[in-house]
Amino acid sequence: MAQLQIKKALDELTTLRDEVRVKLHLAGMDAKQNLSWLDDQIAELEKSSERALTDATRDAITKSIKKLEALKSSLA
């Protein structure tokens, strides 16, 4: 009976490991999409700041910083 319990526990452990791998993979994909979006935002903000640093540009930079900080925190 003890061997059957160990087998079940190992099966559960394997299943959990596989689920975590899938979630990490999907989280990685999501993080890459967010980073790609931020790269685009930064490029646009750099262009805007070369023309003139408006309040809207400052706000967009502040929002982008907060999003990138949130993404960084979610990866820790």
Biopython code that builds the backbone (N, CA, C, O; Angstrom):
import numpy as np
from Bio.PDB.StructureBuilder import StructureBuilder

atoms = [
    (1, "MET", "N", (0.809, -1.187, 0.000)),
    (1, "MET", "CA", (0.000, 0.000, 0.000)),
    (1, "MET", "C", (0.861, 1.263, 0.000)),
    (1, "MET", "O", (0.512, 2.247, -0.652)),
    (2, "ALA", "N", (1.958, 1.246, 0.709)),
    (2, "ALA", "CA", (2.836, 2.411, 0.779)),
    (2, "ALA", "C", (3.412, 2.735, -0.593)),
    (2, "ALA", "O", (3.582, 3.905, -0.935)),
    (3, "GLN", "N", (3.716, 1.701, -1.386)),
    (3, "GLN", "CA", (4.249, 1.943, -2.730)),
    (3, "GLN", "C", (3.200, 2.626, -3.613)),
    (3, "GLN", "O", (3.541, 3.482, -4.430)),
    (4, "LEU", "N", (1.941, 2.256, -3.452)),
    (4, "LEU", "CA", (0.865, 2.880, -4.228)),
    (4, "LEU", "C", (0.733, 4.357, -3.851)),
    (4, "LEU", "O", (0.520, 5.198, -4.723)),
    (5, "GLN", "N", (0.856, 4.678, -2.568)),
    (5, "GLN", "CA", (0.777, 6.073, -2.126)),
    (5, "GLN", "C", (1.957, 6.883, -2.669)),
    (5, "GLN", "O", (1.801, 8.033, -3.081)),
    (6, "ILE", "N", (3.119, 6.271, -2.661)),
    (6, "ILE", "CA", (4.301, 6.952, -3.195)),
    (6, "ILE", "C", (4.133, 7.192, -4.694)),
    (6, "ILE", "O", (4.466, 8.267, -5.194)),
    (7, "LYS", "N", (3.622, 6.206, -5.402)),
    (7, "LYS", "CA", (3.391, 6.337, -6.839)),
    (7, "LYS", "C", (2.404, 7.470, -7.113)),
    (7, "LYS", "O", (2.635, 8.287, -8.004)),
    (8, "LYS", "N", (1.305, 7.527, -6.353)),
    (8, "LYS", "CA", (0.316, 8.599, -6.524)),
    (8, "LYS", "C", (0.940, 9.965, -6.232)),
    (8, "LYS", "O", (0.698, 10.930, -6.957)),
    (9, "ALA", "N", (1.731, 10.041, -5.184)),
    (9, "ALA", "CA", (2.374, 11.300, -4.821)),
    (9, "ALA", "C", (3.347, 11.735, -5.915)),
    (9, "ALA", "O", (3.406, 12.915, -6.260)),
    (10, "LEU", "N", (4.102, 10.798, -6.456)),
    (10, "LEU", "CA", (5.031, 11.127, -7.542)),
    (10, "LEU", "C", (4.280, 11.546, -8.802)),
    (10, "LEU", "O", (4.716, 12.454, -9.510)),
    (11, "ASP", "N", (3.161, 10.895, -9.084)),
    (11, "ASP", "CA", (2.339, 11.287, -10.231)),
    (11, "ASP", "C", (1.812, 12.711, -10.048)),
    (11, "ASP", "O", (1.818, 13.509, -10.985)),
    (12, "GLU", "N", (1.364, 13.014, -8.848)),
    (12, "GLU", "CA", (0.862, 14.359, -8.568)),
    (12, "GLU", "C", (1.976, 15.389, -8.700)),
    (12, "GLU", "O", (1.768, 16.472, -9.248)),
    (13, "LEU", "N", (3.152, 15.050, -8.200)),
    (13, "LEU", "CA", (4.303, 15.940, -8.285)),
    (13, "LEU", "C", (4.678, 16.199, -9.746)),
    (13, "LEU", "O", (4.986, 17.330, -10.124)),
    (14, "THR", "N", (4.649, 15.154, -10.555)),
    (14, "THR", "CA", (4.953, 15.286, -11.977)),
    (14, "THR", "C", (3.917, 16.167, -12.672)),
    (14, "THR", "O", (4.268, 17.022, -13.485)),
    (15, "THR", "N", (2.660, 15.960, -12.354)),
    (15, "THR", "CA", (1.589, 16.765, -12.941)),
    (15, "THR", "C", (1.747, 18.235, -12.568)),
    (15, "THR", "O", (1.631, 19.118, -13.417)),
    (16, "LEU", "N", (2.009, 18.485, -11.295)),
    (16, "LEU", "CA", (2.207, 19.864, -10.844)),
    (16, "LEU", "C", (3.401, 20.512, -11.535)),
    (16, "LEU", "O", (3.338, 21.673, -11.941)),
    (17, "ARG", "N", (4.468, 19.771, -11.663)),
    (17, "ARG", "CA", (5.654, 20.293, -12.339)),
    (17, "ARG", "C", (5.315, 20.682, -13.768)),
    (17, "ARG", "O", (5.708, 21.754, -14.227)),
    (18, "ASP", "N", (4.587, 19.821, -14.478)),
    (18, "ASP", "CA", (4.218, 20.096, -15.862)),
    (18, "ASP", "C", (3.305, 21.320, -15.962)),
    (18, "ASP", "O", (3.443, 22.127, -16.882)),
    (19, "GLU", "N", (2.378, 21.454, -15.021)),
    (19, "GLU", "CA", (1.490, 22.617, -15.005)),
    (19, "GLU", "C", (2.277, 23.907, -14.780)),
    (19, "GLU", "O", (2.002, 24.929, -15.408)),
    (20, "VAL", "N", (3.253, 23.850, -13.882)),
    (20, "VAL", "CA", (4.089, 25.023, -13.617)),
    (20, "VAL", "C", (4.903, 25.379, -14.855)),
    (20, "VAL", "O", (5.053, 26.556, -15.182)),
    (21, "ARG", "N", (5.423, 24.379, -15.538)),
    (21, "ARG", "CA", (6.177, 24.641, -16.772)),
    (21, "ARG", "C", (5.318, 25.353, -17.803)),
    (21, "ARG", "O", (5.766, 26.310, -18.435)),
    (22, "VAL", "N", (4.086, 24.891, -17.976)),
    (22, "VAL", "CA", (3.176, 25.522, -18.939)),
    (22, "VAL", "C", (2.895, 26.965, -18.534)),
    (22, "VAL", "O", (2.935, 27.870, -19.367)),
    (23, "LYS", "N", (2.610, 27.175, -17.248)),
    (23, "LYS", "CA", (2.310, 28.525, -16.776)),
    (23, "LYS", "C", (3.516, 29.447, -16.944)),
    (23, "LYS", "O", (3.359, 30.610, -17.315)),
    (24, "LEU", "N", (4.710, 28.940, -16.675)),
    (24, "LEU", "CA", (5.915, 29.748, -16.859)),
    (24, "LEU", "C", (6.122, 30.088, -18.331)),
    (24, "LEU", "O", (6.514, 31.205, -18.669)),
    (25, "HIS", "N", (5.857, 29.124, -19.193)),
    (25, "HIS", "CA", (5.995, 29.365, -20.632)),
    (25, "HIS", "C", (5.017, 30.450, -21.079)),
    (25, "HIS", "O", (5.395, 31.381, -21.791)),
    (26, "LEU", "N", (3.764, 30.326, -20.660)),
    (26, "LEU", "CA", (2.754, 31.315, -21.037)),
    (26, "LEU", "C", (3.070, 32.687, -20.434)),
    (26, "LEU", "O", (2.874, 33.716, -21.080)),
    (27, "ALA", "N", (3.554, 32.690, -19.201)),
    (27, "ALA", "CA", (3.927, 33.954, -18.562)),
    (27, "ALA", "C", (5.080, 34.595, -19.327)),
    (27, "ALA", "O", (5.130, 35.815, -19.490)),
    (28, "GLY", "N", (6.000, 33.761, -19.791)),
    (28, "GLY", "CA", (7.121, 34.275, -20.579)),
    (28, "GLY", "C", (6.646, 34.905, -21.877)),
    (28, "GLY", "O", (7.151, 35.948, -22.292)),
    (29, "MET", "N", (5.676, 34.270, -22.515)),
    (29, "MET", "CA", (5.128, 34.814, -23.756)),
    (29, "MET", "C", (4.434, 36.147, -23.488)),
    (29, "MET", "O", (4.590, 37.102, -24.249)),
    (30, "ASP", "N", (3.677, 36.200, -22.413)),
    (30, "ASP", "CA", (2.977, 37.431, -22.050)),
    (30, "ASP", "C", (3.983, 38.541, -21.740)),
    (30, "ASP", "O", (3.803, 39.687, -22.151)),
    (31, "ALA", "N", (5.032, 38.190, -21.018)),
    (31, "ALA", "CA", (6.056, 39.175, -20.678)),
    (31, "ALA", "C", (6.732, 39.697, -21.948)),
    (31, "ALA", "O", (7.008, 40.892, -22.053)),
    (32, "LYS", "N", (6.998, 38.819, -22.903)),
    (32, "LYS", "CA", (7.617, 39.244, -24.161)),
    (32, "LYS", "C", (6.699, 40.201, -24.920)),
    (32, "LYS", "O", (7.164, 41.183, -25.500)),
    (33, "GLN", "N", (5.394, 39.913, -24.917)),
    (33, "GLN", "CA", (4.450, 40.806, -25.593)),
    (33, "GLN", "C", (4.427, 42.172, -24.917)),
    (33, "GLN", "O", (4.414, 43.207, -25.585)),
    (34, "ASN", "N", (4.423, 42.165, -23.593)),
    (34, "ASN", "CA", (4.435, 43.437, -22.858)),
    (34, "ASN", "C", (5.721, 44.211, -23.113)),
    (34, "ASN", "O", (5.700, 45.432, -23.267)),
    (35, "LEU", "N", (6.826, 43.502, -23.157)),
    (35, "LEU", "CA", (8.104, 44.159, -23.402)),
    (35, "LEU", "C", (8.149, 44.719, -24.815)),
    (35, "LEU", "O", (8.679, 45.808, -25.035)),
    (36, "SER", "N", (7.602, 43.988, -25.769)),
    (36, "SER", "CA", (7.547, 44.484, -27.147)),
    (36, "SER", "C", (6.728, 45.767, -27.215)),
    (36, "SER", "O", (7.115, 46.730, -27.877)),
    (37, "TRP", "N", (5.592, 45.769, -26.523)),
    (37, "TRP", "CA", (4.754, 46.970, -26.475)),
    (37, "TRP", "C", (5.533, 48.124, -25.867)),
    (37, "TRP", "O", (5.471, 49.247, -26.366)),
    (38, "LEU", "N", (6.269, 47.854, -24.788)),
    (38, "LEU", "CA", (7.035, 48.912, -24.139)),
    (38, "LEU", "C", (8.162, 49.414, -25.035)),
    (38, "LEU", "O", (8.463, 50.608, -25.036)),
    (39, "ASP", "N", (8.789, 48.519, -25.797)),
    (39, "ASP", "CA", (9.820, 48.947, -26.742)),
    (39, "ASP", "C", (9.240, 49.939, -27.746)),
    (39, "ASP", "O", (9.853, 50.961, -28.052)),
    (40, "ASP", "N", (8.052, 49.622, -28.253)),
    (40, "ASP", "CA", (7.383, 50.522, -29.201)),
    (40, "ASP", "C", (7.066, 51.860, -28.541)),
    (40, "ASP", "O", (7.265, 52.920, -29.135)),
    (41, "GLN", "N", (6.572, 51.798, -27.312)),
    (41, "GLN", "CA", (6.235, 53.026, -26.574)),
    (41, "GLN", "C", (7.475, 53.891, -26.363)),
    (41, "GLN", "O", (7.440, 55.105, -26.561)),
    (42, "ILE", "N", (8.557, 53.257, -25.962)),
    (42, "ILE", "CA", (9.794, 54.004, -25.699)),
    (42, "ILE", "C", (10.289, 54.672, -26.978)),
    (42, "ILE", "O", (10.693, 55.834, -26.959)),
    (43, "ALA", "N", (10.259, 53.938, -28.088)),
    (43, "ALA", "CA", (10.694, 54.507, -29.366)),
    (43, "ALA", "C", (9.835, 55.721, -29.731)),
    (43, "ALA", "O", (10.356, 56.746, -30.170)),
    (44, "GLU", "N", (8.523, 55.600, -29.548)),
    (44, "GLU", "CA", (7.619, 56.710, -29.846)),
    (44, "GLU", "C", (7.878, 57.894, -28.920)),
    (44, "GLU", "O", (7.863, 59.045, -29.357)),
    (45, "LEU", "N", (8.115, 57.610, -27.653)),
    (45, "LEU", "CA", (8.376, 58.689, -26.696)),
    (45, "LEU", "C", (9.704, 59.386, -26.981)),
    (45, "LEU", "O", (9.833, 60.597, -26.803)),
    (46, "GLU", "N", (10.682, 58.610, -27.422)),
    (46, "GLU", "CA", (11.968, 59.220, -27.778)),
    (46, "GLU", "C", (11.782, 60.190, -28.950)),
    (46, "GLU", "O", (12.348, 61.283, -28.956)),
    (47, "LYS", "N", (10.988, 59.781, -29.933)),
    (47, "LYS", "CA", (10.716, 60.664, -31.071)),
    (47, "LYS", "C", (9.980, 61.920, -30.601)),
    (47, "LYS", "O", (10.313, 63.034, -31.007)),
    (48, "SER", "N", (8.981, 61.728, -29.746)),
    (48, "SER", "CA", (8.210, 62.864, -29.241)),
    (48, "SER", "C", (9.086, 63.821, -28.445)),
    (48, "SER", "O", (8.950, 65.039, -28.559)),
    (49, "SER", "N", (9.971, 63.272, -27.651)),
    (49, "SER", "CA", (10.795, 64.126, -26.793)),
    (49, "SER", "C", (11.817, 64.917, -27.602)),
    (49, "SER", "O", (12.284, 65.965, -27.156)),
    (50, "GLU", "N", (12.167, 64.421, -28.789)),
    (50, "GLU", "CA", (13.091, 65.169, -29.637)),
    (50, "GLU", "C", (12.413, 66.429, -30.179)),
    (50, "GLU", "O", (13.060, 67.456, -30.383)),
    (51, "ARG", "N", (11.102, 66.335, -30.409)),
    (51, "ARG", "CA", (10.352, 67.477, -30.934)),
    (51, "ARG", "C", (10.067, 68.480, -29.826)),
    (51, "ARG", "O", (10.408, 69.658, -29.933)),
    (52, "ALA", "N", (9.449, 68.007, -28.782)),
    (52, "ALA", "CA", (9.114, 68.885, -27.655)),
    (52, "ALA", "C", (8.634, 68.025, -26.507)),
    (52, "ALA", "O", (7.893, 67.062, -26.703)),
    (53, "LEU", "N", (9.055, 68.375, -25.324)),
    (53, "LEU", "CA", (8.643, 67.625, -24.145)),
    (53, "LEU", "C", (7.366, 68.250, -23.599)),
    (53, "LEU", "O", (7.406, 69.212, -22.831)),
    (54, "THR", "N", (6.244, 67.691, -24.005)),
    (54, "THR", "CA", (4.946, 68.216, -23.580)),
    (54, "THR", "C", (4.488, 67.484, -22.325)),
    (54, "THR", "O", (5.085, 66.491, -21.908)),
    (55, "ASP", "N", (3.422, 67.996, -21.739)),
    (55, "ASP", "CA", (2.834, 67.323, -20.576)),
    (55, "ASP", "C", (2.364, 65.919, -20.949)),
    (55, "ASP", "O", (2.500, 64.984, -20.160)),
    (56, "ALA", "N", (1.818, 65.775, -22.143)),
    (56, "ALA", "CA", (1.346, 64.459, -22.591)),
    (56, "ALA", "C", (2.508, 63.485, -22.712)),
    (56, "ALA", "O", (2.376, 62.310, -22.369)),
    (57, "THR", "N", (3.649, 63.970, -23.200)),
    (57, "THR", "CA", (4.833, 63.119, -23.313)),
    (57, "THR", "C", (5.328, 62.706, -21.935)),
    (57, "THR", "O", (5.668, 61.544, -21.712)),
    (58, "ARG", "N", (5.367, 63.652, -21.022)),
    (58, "ARG", "CA", (5.785, 63.340, -19.646)),
    (58, "ARG", "C", (4.852, 62.304, -19.020)),
    (58, "ARG", "O", (5.301, 61.366, -18.362)),
    (59, "ASP", "N", (3.550, 62.488, -19.232)),
    (59, "ASP", "CA", (2.577, 61.530, -18.696)),
    (59, "ASP", "C", (2.777, 60.146, -19.298)),
    (59, "ASP", "O", (2.722, 59.140, -18.591)),
    (60, "ALA", "N", (3.008, 60.098, -20.596)),
    (60, "ALA", "CA", (3.222, 58.815, -21.269)),
    (60, "ALA", "C", (4.488, 58.141, -20.756)),
    (60, "ALA", "O", (4.511, 56.924, -20.573)),
    (61, "ILE", "N", (5.529, 58.914, -20.525)),
    (61, "ILE", "CA", (6.772, 58.355, -19.976)),
    (61, "ILE", "C", (6.529, 57.810, -18.575)),
    (61, "ILE", "O", (6.980, 56.712, -18.250)),
    (62, "THR", "N", (5.823, 58.564, -17.748)),
    (62, "THR", "CA", (5.519, 58.126, -16.385)),
    (62, "THR", "C", (4.715, 56.829, -16.396)),
    (62, "THR", "O", (5.012, 55.905, -15.638)),
    (63, "LYS", "N", (3.692, 56.759, -17.262)),
    (63, "LYS", "CA", (2.880, 55.538, -17.361)),
    (63, "LYS", "C", (3.719, 54.360, -17.832)),
    (63, "LYS", "O", (3.561, 53.247, -17.329)),
    (64, "SER", "N", (4.603, 54.591, -18.787)),
    (64, "SER", "CA", (5.458, 53.509, -19.295)),
    (64, "SER", "C", (6.410, 53.010, -18.219)),
    (64, "SER", "O", (6.657, 51.809, -18.106)),
    (65, "ILE", "N", (6.937, 53.927, -17.438)),
    (65, "ILE", "CA", (7.830, 53.536, -16.336)),
    (65, "ILE", "C", (7.075, 52.652, -15.351)),
    (65, "ILE", "O", (7.596, 51.627, -14.912)),
    (66, "LYS", "N", (5.851, 53.044, -15.001)),
    (66, "LYS", "CA", (5.060, 52.253, -14.060)),
    (66, "LYS", "C", (4.761, 50.865, -14.612)),
    (66, "LYS", "O", (4.838, 49.880, -13.877)),
    (67, "LYS", "N", (4.418, 50.770, -15.906)),
    (67, "LYS", "CA", (4.140, 49.465, -16.515)),
    (67, "LYS", "C", (5.381, 48.587, -16.525)),
    (67, "LYS", "O", (5.304, 47.391, -16.246)),
    (68, "LEU", "N", (6.525, 49.180, -16.847)),
    (68, "LEU", "CA", (7.763, 48.402, -16.871)),
    (68, "LEU", "C", (8.152, 47.958, -15.464)),
    (68, "LEU", "O", (8.633, 46.839, -15.283)),
    (69, "GLU", "N", (7.951, 48.812, -14.474)),
    (69, "GLU", "CA", (8.218, 48.417, -13.087)),
    (69, "GLU", "C", (7.302, 47.276, -12.657)),
    (69, "GLU", "O", (7.738, 46.356, -11.965)),
    (70, "ALA", "N", (6.027, 47.334, -13.066)),
    (70, "ALA", "CA", (5.088, 46.266, -12.734)),
    (70, "ALA", "C", (5.498, 44.959, -13.408)),
    (70, "ALA", "O", (5.426, 43.893, -12.796)),
    (71, "LEU", "N", (5.928, 45.040, -14.664)),
    (71, "LEU", "CA", (6.389, 43.848, -15.365)),
    (71, "LEU", "C", (7.616, 43.269, -14.680)),
    (71, "LEU", "O", (7.717, 42.057, -14.490)),
    (72, "LYS", "N", (8.540, 44.134, -14.311)),
    (72, "LYS", "CA", (9.759, 43.689, -13.621)),
    (72, "LYS", "C", (9.404, 43.000, -12.311)),
    (72, "LYS", "O", (9.965, 41.952, -11.989)),
    (73, "SER", "N", (8.480, 43.578, -11.556)),
    (73, "SER", "CA", (8.062, 42.991, -10.283)),
    (73, "SER", "C", (7.403, 41.637, -10.471)),
    (73, "SER", "O", (7.584, 40.732, -9.657)),
    (74, "SER", "N", (6.635, 41.500, -11.547)),
    (74, "SER", "CA", (5.947, 40.232, -11.780)),
    (74, "SER", "C", (6.911, 39.109, -12.142)),
    (74, "SER", "O", (6.571, 37.931, -12.028)),
    (75, "LEU", "N", (8.109, 39.474, -12.576)),
    (75, "LEU", "CA", (9.109, 38.472, -12.937)),
    (75, "LEU", "C", (9.969, 38.052, -11.757)),
    (75, "LEU", "O", (10.696, 37.061, -11.843)),
    (76, "ALA", "N", (9.898, 38.780, -10.674)),
    (76, "ALA", "CA", (10.739, 38.466, -9.510)),
    (76, "ALA", "C", (10.222, 37.289, -8.740)),
    (76, "ALA", "O", (10.816, 36.900, -7.735)),
]
sb = StructureBuilder()
sb.init_structure("model")
sb.init_model(0)
sb.init_chain("A")
sb.init_seg("    ")
for serial, (resi, resn, name, xyz) in enumerate(atoms, 1):
    if name == "N":
        sb.init_residue(resn, " ", resi, " ")
    sb.init_atom(name, np.array(xyz, "f"), 0.0, 1.0, " ", f" {name:<3s}", serial, name[0])
structure = sb.get_structure()
